Amino acid sequence: MNTSIDVDGFATHQVPLISAVLQTRGPVIEFGAGHYSTPLLHELCHDRMLITIDDSADWLLNFAHLKTDLHHLLFCEDGNWEKGAQVIDSMLIVQPSIVFVDQGGQDTVRTVPITHYKGKADLIIVHDSNVEAYNLKPLFDTFKHQFEYTPEILHTMVLSDVAQFSLKNTTGGKVR
């Protein structure tokens, strides 16, 4: 039996994401809904607030069955991610433990949640962190703590100015 979590490269974020959720207790924000993250976070965050935001209303319909009192699905109208982050902030009583960044679109959309939650969230997890078109390395270098998970082609970066992150009982990562 194959016990690998990453089945096709799109799920290379799962190991650090699972580890981060298990190591924290506060709200989780997911920028960009996905088949490999949204149902997983829904299960892991059953007892805390989870907010999933995406700029495609049609795509969000794929996850409507996951909506609960603790799991909110938000449409980011006109792809205005800064406004979306402000709406999320108005919903939170405490700062988020985790901000997971994996939305598609223009090469600059990922900088919005990263810069908005820098110093606020305990951990910011960025999937596809090594995709050069996103040009995120200069932004990553502004964080006090960086952990890069490098299992295959697509990497995942865990960033923080608040706490150092490490994987528990796994391999494939390095502190930068």
N, C-alpha and C positions, 0 to 999 in steps of 0.2 A: 504494500500500500504506500502511495506517495503521500508524505506528510508535509510537503513543502507548502508554505503559505503563498508565495509568489508564483502564480500560475502562468503569467504571460508578460511580465515586465510592467504592466500597469499597476501592480500591487506592491511595488518595491517599498512603499512607505509603511506597510502594515506592521513590520517588526518594531520600528521606533515609535509608531503611533500607539500600538498596544502597550508597549512598555511605559510610555509617557502617561497614558490614561491610568494605568495601574499604580503609578507613582504619585498621582495628584488627586485632589478631591473637588476642585472648583469647577465652574462652568467651562464648557468646551465650545469653541466656535469653529465651524467648518466653512471655509470660503471655497465654493465649488463642490456641488454634489457629485457623487460618483458611485458606481456599483461596487467598488472595492473599499470605499471608505464610509459612506453614509449608513448602510445596514450594520457594518461593524461597529461604528461609533454608537449607533442606536442601542445595540446590545450592551456595549461596555458602559454606557452612560445612563443606564436605566434608573439610577437614583440621583441624578443631578441634571442641571440644565444643559441642553445641547441645542445650539442654534446652527442650522444649515442655511447658507445663503447662496443663491445662484442667479446669474443674469438671464437665464432661459426659463420662462414660466412653463413651457412645454416639457422641458427636461425635468423640472421639479415635480411634475405630475407623476413621474415614475416612482417617486418616493412618498407620495401623499399618504399611503397606508401606514407610514412610520410616524406620522404626526401625532403627538400626545401633549398632555399638559406640560411635560418637561422637554419635549423635542419640538422645536419651532422650525418651520420651513418659511424662509423669506425670499421674495423675489426682489432682486436688485435692478430696479427700473433704470433703463437707459444705460446700464453698465456703470452707474455712478457708485463705485465701490466706497468712496469716502462717505457719501450720504448713507450707504448701507451700514458702514461701521458706526456711524453716529446713531442710527436707529437701534442697532444692537446695543450700543452703550446705554441707551435709555431703558433697555430691558433688563440690564444687569444690576444687581444689588452690590456685588463684589466684582473685582477684576477677574478676568478669565484665567484659568490655569493653563489652558492650551488654546492656541490659535493654529489651526491647520490650514495651510495655503496650497490650493491645488486647482484654482480656477483657470479656465482657458481664456482665449481672447488675445488681445494685443500684448506685445511683449512687456508693456509697462504695468499691466493691471496687478501683478503680484506685489509690486512695491507698495501699493496703498495699504493693505492690511499689515504688511511687515513694518512699515514706518509708523502706522497708526498705533499699533500695539507694542512697539519697542519700549521696554521699560515698564510696561503695564502687565502684560501676560507673563506668567512664569516661564512658559516655553512657546516658541513659535516654530512650527514644523513645516518645512517647505519641501514639497515633492517636486521631482524633476529639477532639483537644485543645480545640476550640472549642465542644463540646457543653455548653451551660450547665447541664444537669441533673447533670453530673459535678462541677461546682463546684470545678474544679482550679486556677483562676487564683491564688488565695491561696497554694497550695502551690508553683506554678510560680515565684512571686515570691521564694521563699526560696532559689532556686538562683543561683549566681554567674554562670553562663552559660546563656543561653536563645536558641534559634534556632527560629523559627516558619516552617514551610513552608506556604504558603497558595495551593495551586494552584486549588482549587475550593471547594465548600461545606464539605467536611470537611478540617480542618487537621491537621498533625502537628507536635508540639513536640519538640525535642531539647534535653534538659536536662543540665547537668553542674556539679558543684563541682570537677571534676578537670581538664577540658580544654575548650577552645573548639572548637566544631564549625562547619564551613562545607561547603557543597556544592561539589563540584568540577565545573566546566563545566555548571552548570545554572542555571535561573532560578526565581523564584517564592518565594524565601525572604527573611526579614529577621531580623537580630539585634535582640533587644529588650534 
